[in-house]
Amino acid sequence: MRKGVLVALGVLVGVLGAWWIWQRSSFQHEESSGPLRVFPTKIRVDGNPDDFVTLVFMLHNLSDQEHSYELRAEVPPGWQLLEALRAIAVSPQAQHEVFFTVQIPPGTPPGRYTLGLYAASGVDFAVGRAQVIVRARERLKLSLASADLLVRPSEEKSITLTVTNRGNIPARATVAVATAPLGWQFQLQESALTLAPRESKTVELRVKPLPGVELAPGRFTVQAISPSARDELSVTVVLVP
């Protein structure tokens, strides 16, 4: 019995070892030609749809001369760099830290995405690669669709709000007015929404200043909430004579 358990454990260790080796070999995080290396400080980084993630790479000049390197970020289609990369000069036998920030597009499906930094000087080049693990997340965004926010005393104003699911899984959101000014009536046309990834829906917020209310702007705070996401928007309605 004990011998059988030991054999089973040995087989399990072997399988896990083979799996680990396969995982390491299935993703090539470095590639180079000539006395130059580029490698990520972290091979894997977690992120959410609509987030910004920063990747850090080390560029190592292995030659005995200073070189100027042209840099290029390799990102999936639709992913946007926050700033463009510029050429850098690196002293002989020295390292230089290079980082870039990229936005994960809203609605990006969960999974692994490969990003890289390409450096070249003449015929020498090197590429360092990292993987961004996009998690399954709801992401809510409230925005104002109406442009006219002027209202007269005792007049009802309809304000259009847009709720967008910028995540990558369906979201069930509740929209509610969290704060409202004194002396104002308000009503939401619809408060419960179901949104697919990247889907947007509009909600009408009707507001009305009561007679005798102070002639001052009315500030409303609206919230969109789901079990794992929320967003908040402030709307200021100007009361004019």
Secondary structure, 3 states (H helix, E strand, C coil): CHHHHHHHHHHHHHHHHHHHHHHHHHCCCEEEECCEEEEECCCEEEECCCCEEEEEEEEEECCCCCEEEEEEEECCCCCEECCCCCCEEECCCEEEEEEEEEECCCCCCCEEEEEEEEEEECCEEEEEEEEEEECCCCCEEEEECCCCCEECCCCCEEEEEEEEECCCCCEEEEEEEEECCCCEEEEECCCEEEECCCCEEEEEEEEEECCCCCCCCEEEEEEEEECCEEEEEEEEEEECC
